[in-house]
């Protein structure tokens, strides 16, 4: 059952870790996942149980909007100016995402926002927007509060696993935002595209990943149109 929750499940004494959670928002309620902890007492030979908890993992939106307004600018470094990440299978890649307030050019720190990278991936089991198939090793680290943002390290890039990516920055709501029922504000970088090639593969002249038709999770991505299959 645990393989339906996450790509990797690790257990250590009284701790369980789920790595690359699989989305559950497409499941019917009867198929939703619940769990609880149990502890056995050898003294009285009795098993004790915690309350049940509900595993509710939502797939992130992959719409093309960059934000509810133009107050925050999100930038990904490590991508060439043409917006295409070119590398060979097995290469290591470092990306950084930072956001600044346009009005005074101050960085948006980790105390003000949650940063993460988002990818449209090509594997069919729908868990891959969380990064499971991008590379052999994936490391995400926070940058210093002076500059804000995160760094994503992809060691051992994999071929043909994703179409495009971007960085998403979600502002943390203050108490007065919640009292006023202000909507959560979410900003994104521009999309960047994948050009991960096999070792020694020579790219055809004039090839543009942005213009390629790619089928991901039942959606065919073309130059203009999304076709749902």
Secondary structure, DSSP 8 states (H G I E B T S, - for coil): -GGGTEEEEEEETTEEEEEEE---TTS-GGG-EEE--EEEETTTTEEEE---EEE------------SSSSEEEEEESS-TTSEEEEETT-EEEEEEEEEETTT--B--TTTEEEEEEEEE--TTS-GGGSTTSEEEEEEEE--TTT--EEEEEEEE-TT-EEEEEEEEEE---HHHHHTT----EEE---EEEEEE-TT----TT--GGGS-EEETTEEE-SS-EEE-
